[in-house]
Amino acid sequence: MVWLILNYRRLNVYTLITRLSDGRPSLLKWLLLFLFVSIRGLAYSQVVSPIDSLKADSLRIKTFKAPKPADNISNQYDFGDLTRDILHPKKKVDPLRKRSGIIVVPNVAANPTIGAQLGIKAVAGKKLGNDPNTLFSVAATSASITTKGIIYFYLNHNLFTPGNKWNFQGNLVVSKSVTPDNGLGIGGKFNGGSAADSVLADPTHNAYAIHSYYFNGREKVYKNVAKDLFIGAGLSFEIRRQINQTDTVNNATPFSVYNNRYGFPQDRYSANGFLFNVEYISRDNPNRAYKGIYFDAGFRLNQTWIGSTKNSLQLTSDFRKYFSLSAASPETVLALWNWGSYLLGGSIPYLELPGTARDGTFRSGRGYTTQYFKGTQFNDTEAELRFPILANKFISGVVFGNMQTGNDEHGTKIFQVFQPGYGGGLRVLFNKATRTNLALDYAFGKFGNKGFFLNLNEAF
């Protein structure tokens, strides 16, 4: 197979299948179809899991023009082409055929936090109005269950009015969750303190499972004020009820120590607040950008008078930059990402602390489980090199690394201690028109952490 790829890089995939099976392709064809068909429809979905991933789920619709060499997809091969070659090898492509704007597909994912996930997802998409520059509007709903006992339902939307004058983003989440907890901090050396301090820091990295029912409702309204620039405001409600751990002895877990120290109930909390954001988008595609910038920064103001357990003020930031390294192969990209969240005042619940994979799409810090590291101040920096493996771009590869930093309760300041993660993966091109990929990554971290991560589209 390696010889074939090296000597026939432009070989049609159907022909490759045939040669691998000694001229009898039917069994291998159907095996390939079985492997991919359960997630075929995801190629046309532009919605990722909440919370703030909605704004990353829109595709700019531009007026038709002859494609530049960098944008030419005629020589690319995606899952739709594979399906056609397997089921209808002699059928010609119909360029005028349009797919339905409503899709119902399996919802498949995997990572060390949730285990393997299986469910069903319905996605709808439409461009509102006649302005060709209007961004694509999307909505989605999904119900799923995981091998770690998590049950998850969400309904979300990301709507752009004609001409992008207004943008409405929102979601509703209901979940029976299981959250792993490895203590507060960035994993630095514990320099001594009280018994409660030691439990909160968890220097031996014991894992505690926190069970709860989680409810989230969020709505933001953005106004376009200049080219690629939006300002917005909204409300968000995070509510957890029936929180429990196996060990219920007082001050025996990081969760209970934190709650006692900052005055939160052990079995419930609400984090309800106002959102104020500014956003700049110049990247050429939200699914797999070749060039451009994405930037979002804002404040979150939790207030008791709207039901929050405590008052607090947080600053958040998210910056992404993409460099195409080859004019002939624009898919060869160096992608950079930095995001952070910083508590400026007040107190926030333990399970709402910023940390590993607490970005809007829960994709940062590959190599660790969600919130493996956490603090009231947290920052994550990542870099990823993306490159095609096959000439037809059906298979691509990535190598990546990340560096997390945060504060703790025993004197460590943010940017004093850093924890690395790294890995590599493969990409399968599902929809060349929208640059939708299936992402399969394996990542490593410190303290014995490692795992497989399966998702749709790039991590950032």
VODRENVO-680582 format. One record per residue (C-alpha): x, y, z. Coordinates in steps of 0.02 Angstrom, whole numbers, plus 32768, in hexadecimal, padded with zeros to 4 digits. Layout:
# residues N
u | v | w
X | Y | Z
...
***
This chain:
# residues 460
u | v | w
8000 | 8000 | 8000
8091 | 8078 | 8029
80DB | 8052 | 7F7C
8035 | 807E | 7F2A
8026 | 8123 | 7F85
80D9 | 8155 | 7F5E
80CF | 8128 | 7EA6
801A | 8151 | 7E80
7FF3 | 81EA | 7EEC
7F6E | 8221 | 7E72
7F1F | 8176 | 7E68
7E62 | 8173 | 7E73
7E2C | 8129 | 7F1B
7DB9 | 80AC | 7EC6
7E49 | 806B | 7E5D
7EB4 | 805F | 7EFA
7E2D | 7FF8 | 7F50
7E23 | 7F85 | 7EBB
7EDF | 7F65 | 7EB8
7EE5 | 7F44 | 7F72
7E62 | 7EBC | 7F5C
7EAB | 7E65 | 7EC4
7E26 | 7EA3 | 7E4E
7D94 | 7E70 | 7EC0
7D64 | 7F14 | 7F14
7CB5 | 7EF2 | 7F50
7CDC | 7EB2 | 8000
7D5C | 7F3B | 8025
7CEA | 7FBD | 7FDA
7C5C | 7F90 | 804D
7CD1 | 7F8B | 80E3
7D0B | 803C | 80BD
7C59 | 8075 | 80A7
7C28 | 8026 | 814E
7CB7 | 8080 | 81A6
7C83 | 812A | 8166
7BC8 | 8126 | 814E
7B9E | 813E | 8206
7BE9 | 81EC | 8200
7BCD | 821C | 814B
7B4D | 82A2 | 816D
7BC2 | 82FA | 81E6
7C23 | 8338 | 8150
7B9A | 83B5 | 812E
7B7F | 83EA | 81E2
7BC6 | 8492 | 8215
7B97 | 8484 | 82CD
7C0C | 844A | 8356
7BDE | 8426 | 840B
7BB1 | 84BD | 8477
7BD9 | 852D | 84D3
7C24 | 85B9 | 846C
7C4F | 854F | 83D6
7BBD | 8594 | 8372
7C1B | 8626 | 832B
7C9A | 85AB | 82E7
7C13 | 8551 | 8287
7BEA | 85CC | 81FA
7C26 | 85C9 | 8148
7C36 | 8668 | 80E2
7BD4 | 865F | 803E
7C27 | 86C3 | 7FB4
7BF4 | 86EF | 7F04
7C2B | 8670 | 7E83
7CCC | 868F | 7E26
7D4F | 8623 | 7DD5
7DB3 | 85D6 | 7E62
7E65 | 860A | 7E80
7EE7 | 857F | 7E82
7EE9 | 8585 | 7F40
7E2B | 856D | 7F47
7E1A | 84ED | 7EBB
7DC8 | 844E | 7EFF
7DAF | 83F5 | 7E59
7E46 | 8384 | 7E78
7E16 | 835D | 7F2B
7DC2 | 82BB | 7F61
7D49 | 82B1 | 7FF2
7CD4 | 8234 | 8042
7C49 | 825F | 7FC7
7CBD | 822D | 7F38
7CEA | 818C | 7F93
7C32 | 8160 | 7FAD
7C0A | 8181 | 7EF6
7C9F | 8118 | 7EBB
7C69 | 8087 | 7F2B
7BAE | 8089 | 7F0A
7BA8 | 80D5 | 7E5B
7C55 | 80C8 | 7E0C
7C15 | 80F6 | 7D5E
7BA1 | 8183 | 7D92
7BD0 | 8233 | 7D5E
7BD1 | 82C3 | 7DD9
7B39 | 8335 | 7DD1
7B7B | 83E4 | 7DFA
7AC9 | 842A | 7E09
7A8F | 83AE | 7E8D
7A6A | 8400 | 7F33
7A67 | 83A9 | 7FDA
79DC | 83C5 | 8058
79F5 | 844F | 80D8
79BD | 83D8 | 8161
7A28 | 8342 | 818F
7A10 | 82B9 | 8210
7AB0 | 825B | 823A
7B02 | 81F1 | 82C1
7B61 | 8257 | 8343
7C08 | 81FF | 835D
7C9B | 823D | 83C7
7D1F | 81FF | 8440
7D9D | 8245 | 84BC
7DE3 | 8214 | 8567
7D63 | 8281 | 85C3
7CC2 | 823C | 857A
7CFD | 8193 | 8538
7CA4 | 8161 | 8498
7C07 | 81C0 | 8468
7B76 | 8188 | 83FD
7AD6 | 81E6 | 83DA
7A70 | 823D | 8355
7A7D | 82ED | 8312
7A0D | 8357 | 82A3
7A59 | 83ED | 8249
7A07 | 8476 | 81E2
7A5C | 8500 | 817F
7A27 | 858F | 8110
7A68 | 8637 | 80D1
79EA | 86BD | 8100
79C0 | 8741 | 807E
7A0F | 8761 | 7FD5
7AB2 | 87B7 | 8006
7B3E | 8743 | 7FC7
7BB0 | 8779 | 8056
7B38 | 8743 | 80DF
7B7F | 86BD | 8150
7B2B | 8614 | 8155
7AA9 | 85FC | 81E0
7AA1 | 8556 | 823B
7A40 | 84FB | 82C1
7A55 | 844F | 830D
7A15 | 83D9 | 8391
7A60 | 8339 | 83D3
7A45 | 82B1 | 8455
7AD3 | 823A | 8484
7B15 | 81C2 | 8507
7BC9 | 8194 | 852F
7C23 | 80FD | 8575
7C47 | 8161 | 8614
7B90 | 8178 | 863D
7B79 | 8228 | 85F8
7AD1 | 8252 | 85A8
7AD0 | 82F3 | 8543
7A4B | 8357 | 84E7
7A61 | 83FF | 8493
7A07 | 8477 | 8420
7A67 | 8509 | 83D6
7A64 | 858D | 834E
7AD4 | 860C | 82F8
7A6E | 8680 | 828A
7AAB | 870E | 821B
7A2E | 878B | 81D6
7A44 | 87C4 | 8121
7AE6 | 8824 | 8109
7B25 | 87E7 | 81B2
7AD8 | 887D | 8208
7AA8 | 8813 | 829F
7AE3 | 876C | 82E2
7A80 | 8705 | 8361
7ADC | 867A | 83BD
7A8E | 860A | 8440
7A7F | 855C | 8488
7A1F | 84F1 | 8503
7A73 | 845D | 855A
7A2D | 83D6 | 85CD
7AA8 | 8353 | 860A
7AC7 | 82C9 | 8687
7B82 | 82E0 | 8699
7C19 | 828A | 86E5
7CAD | 82FF | 86FA
7D5D | 82C1 | 8726
7DB7 | 832C | 87A7
7E73 | 8331 | 87C4
7E7F | 83C3 | 883B
7E9D | 847D | 882A
7F3B | 84C1 | 87DB
7FB6 | 84A4 | 8750
800E | 840B | 8797
80A1 | 8468 | 87E2
8101 | 8431 | 887B
809B | 8437 | 891C
8102 | 8499 | 899A
80A0 | 846D | 8A34
800A | 84B2 | 8A90
7F72 | 8476 | 8AEC
7F21 | 83CD | 8AD0
7E95 | 8425 | 8A71
7F17 | 847B | 8A02
7F62 | 83D2 | 89D7
7EB8 | 8388 | 89AB
7E8D | 841E | 893D
7F33 | 8417 | 88E0
7F29 | 8359 | 88CC
7FE5 | 8346 | 88B0
7FD5 | 8289 | 8893
7F57 | 82A9 | 8806
7ECD | 823C | 884A
7E32 | 823D | 87DC
7D8A | 8262 | 882E
7CE7 | 824B | 87CD
7C65 | 82D5 | 87E6
7BB3 | 82A9 | 87B3
7B30 | 832E | 8792
7AA0 | 836C | 8728
7AD3 | 83FF | 86BB
7A64 | 8482 | 8669
7AA1 | 8510 | 85FB
7A45 | 8599 | 859E
7AA1 | 8620 | 853D
7A74 | 86A7 | 84C0
7AE1 | 872F | 8474
7AB9 | 87B7 | 83F5
7B46 | 87FE | 838A
7B41 | 889D | 8320
7BB4 | 88B3 | 828A
7C0D | 895B | 829F
7C98 | 8950 | 821C
7CE1 | 88D7 | 819E
7CF9 | 8830 | 81F8
7CD9 | 8882 | 82A1
7C47 | 885D | 8317
7C18 | 8896 | 83C6
7B9B | 8836 | 842F
7B46 | 881A | 84D5
7AE0 | 8790 | 8522
7AB1 | 8723 | 85B7
7AED | 8679 | 85EF
7AA8 | 8604 | 8675
7B0F | 856F | 86B3
7AB1 | 8507 | 8734
7AE6 | 8465 | 8789
7A79 | 8400 | 87FD
7A89 | 835D | 8860
7B47 | 8367 | 8861
7B95 | 82D4 | 88BA
7C39 | 8275 | 88CD
7C5D | 81C6 | 890B
7CC0 | 820C | 899D
7C4D | 8280 | 89FC
7CBB | 829C | 8A96
7CD0 | 8356 | 8AB6
7D6F | 83A1 | 8A69
7DA0 | 82F6 | 8A23
7DA1 | 832C | 896C
7DDE | 83C7 | 890E
7D29 | 83F0 | 88E2
7CEF | 83F2 | 8997
7D87 | 8455 | 89D4
7D6B | 84DA | 894F
7CB1 | 84E8 | 8976
7CD2 | 84FB | 8A31
7D5A | 857B | 8A12
7CF3 | 85EA | 899D
7C45 | 85CF | 89E4
7BF4 | 8564 | 895D
7B74 | 84DB | 8985
7BB4 | 842A | 896F
7B1F | 83EC | 890C
7AEF | 847A | 8896
7B1E | 8522 | 884C
7AEA | 85A2 | 87CA
7B60 | 860F | 8762
7AEF | 868E | 870C
7B38 | 8726 | 86B7
7B3F | 87AA | 8631
7BB2 | 8799 | 859A
7C08 | 8829 | 853D
7C76 | 87FA | 84A7
7CD4 | 883E | 8412
7CFE | 87CC | 8380
7D6B | 87DC | 82E4
7D68 | 875A | 8259
7DD4 | 875D | 81BB
7DFD | 86A4 | 81AB
7DC8 | 8658 | 8106
7D6A | 85C3 | 814E
7D2D | 8595 | 81FD
7D44 | 84D9 | 81E8
7DF6 | 84D4 | 81A6
7E42 | 857F | 818A
7ED6 | 8597 | 8116
7EF4 | 864E | 8143
7EB0 | 86DD | 81A9
7E86 | 8707 | 825E
7DFE | 86DD | 82DA
7DF5 | 8744 | 837B
7D75 | 874F | 8406
7D83 | 87A7 | 84AE
7D04 | 87D3 | 8531
7CC9 | 87E1 | 85E4
7C53 | 8772 | 8646
7BFA | 87C1 | 86DA
7BA1 | 8744 | 874D
7B20 | 8795 | 87BF
7ABE | 8751 | 8853
7A26 | 87BC | 8829
7A0A | 8751 | 878D
7A1F | 86AF | 87EE
7ADC | 8693 | 87F3
7B1E | 8643 | 8892
7BAD | 86C2 | 8898
7BDE | 8764 | 8841
7C77 | 875F | 87D1
7CCE | 87B5 | 873F
7D35 | 8756 | 86BD
7D9B | 878D | 8625
7DA6 | 8711 | 8593
7E0E | 8715 | 84F4
7E21 | 86A5 | 845A
7E9F | 86C9 | 83CF
7EC2 | 865B | 8337
7F38 | 867C | 82A4
7F4F | 8611 | 8209
7FE5 | 8612 | 8190
7FDE | 85B4 | 80EA
808F | 8576 | 80C8
807C | 854A | 8010
8025 | 85A0 | 7F7F
8020 | 84FC | 7F1F
7FD9 | 849D | 7FB5
7F7C | 851C | 8022
7F41 | 848F | 8095
7FF1 | 848F | 80DE
7FCE | 8502 | 8171
801F | 853A | 8212
7F92 | 8562 | 828C
7FAC | 85BE | 8330
7F31 | 85CF | 83C0
7F2F | 8627 | 8468
7E9B | 8632 | 84DC
7E89 | 8665 | 8591
7E0F | 8689 | 861C
7E36 | 86F5 | 86B2
7DD0 | 8713 | 8750
7DD6 | 87CD | 8778
7D66 | 87CC | 8811
7CEE | 8763 | 8877
7CDF | 86A5 | 8876
7CA9 | 8625 | 87F4
7C71 | 8571 | 8813
7CF5 | 84E9 | 8811
7CB1 | 8493 | 8775
7CAC | 853A | 8717
7D64 | 8560 | 8734
7DC7 | 857A | 8692
7E3C | 84EB | 866A
7E68 | 8460 | 85F2
7DE7 | 8453 | 8564
7D7D | 84DE | 85AD
7D85 | 8545 | 850E
7CE1 | 855D | 84B1
7CEE | 84BB | 844E
7D41 | 844D | 84D4
7DD2 | 8424 | 845F
7E6B | 8473 | 84B2
7EF1 | 8418 | 8515
7EF1 | 8375 | 84B3
7F4C | 82F3 | 851C
7EE6 | 8313 | 85B9
7E33 | 8300 | 85F8
7DC2 | 8398 | 860B
7DF9 | 8409 | 869B
7E8E | 839C | 86C5
7EE5 | 8441 | 86E8
7E7E | 84D5 | 8723
7E8A | 8578 | 8782
7E39 | 8621 | 8792
7EBB | 865F | 8713
7EDD | 85ED | 867E
7F30 | 85F9 | 85D3
7F4D | 857B | 8548
7FBE | 858E | 84AE
7FBC | 8512 | 841E
8010 | 84FA | 8376
7FE3 | 847E | 82EE
8033 | 8454 | 8246
7FB6 | 8411 | 81C6
7FEC | 83BF | 8124
7FA0 | 8353 | 809A
7FDD | 829F | 808C
7F87 | 826C | 7FEA
7F8C | 82DB | 7F50
7ECE | 82D9 | 7F45
7EC4 | 831A | 7FFA
7E54 | 828A | 8033
7ECE | 8261 | 80BF
7F30 | 82E7 | 811D
7F99 | 82E9 | 81B9
7FBB | 835B | 824D
803B | 836C | 82D8
8014 | 83DD | 836B
804D | 8419 | 8414
8000 | 847D | 84A2
803B | 84D4 | 853F
7FC6 | 84F9 | 85D1
7FE4 | 856B | 8664
7F7D | 85A6 | 86F8
7F81 | 85D8 | 87AE
7F5E | 8575 | 884C
7F36 | 858E | 8905
7FE7 | 8579 | 8947
8044 | 8608 | 88F4
805C | 85D5 | 883E
8034 | 8664 | 87C8
7FFA | 8655 | 8714
808B | 8648 | 8697
8100 | 8601 | 871E
80DE | 8548 | 86FD
80B5 | 84FD | 8653
8074 | 844F | 862A
808B | 8409 | 8579
8023 | 8399 | 8509
804D | 8358 | 845C
8018 | 82DC | 83D8
7FE8 | 82BC | 8325
7F57 | 8282 | 82BD
7F02 | 8263 | 8217
7E7A | 82C2 | 81BC
7DFA | 8277 | 8144
7DAD | 82F4 | 80CB
7CF0 | 82E6 | 80D9
7CB4 | 837E | 8079
7D2F | 83DA | 800A
7CB6 | 846A | 7FEB
7CAD | 8495 | 80A5
7D5A | 8450 | 80D4
7D09 | 83DB | 8152
7D80 | 8359 | 819A
7D71 | 82C4 | 820D
7DFB | 82DD | 828E
7E51 | 8246 | 82DF
7ED9 | 8278 | 835C
7F43 | 8220 | 83DD
7F90 | 828F | 8461
8006 | 8281 | 84F6
8016 | 82E9 | 8595
8073 | 82E2 | 8639
804B | 8275 | 86D1
8022 | 81E0 | 8662
7F98 | 8238 | 8601
7F76 | 8202 | 854E
7EDF | 81DD | 84E3
7E83 | 81D4 | 843D
7E1C | 8268 | 8403
7D97 | 8255 | 837A
7D3A | 82F0 | 833E
7CF7 | 834B | 82A7
7D63 | 83D8 | 8262
7E04 | 8421 | 82A5
7E1E | 8445 | 835E
7E30 | 84FE | 8331
***
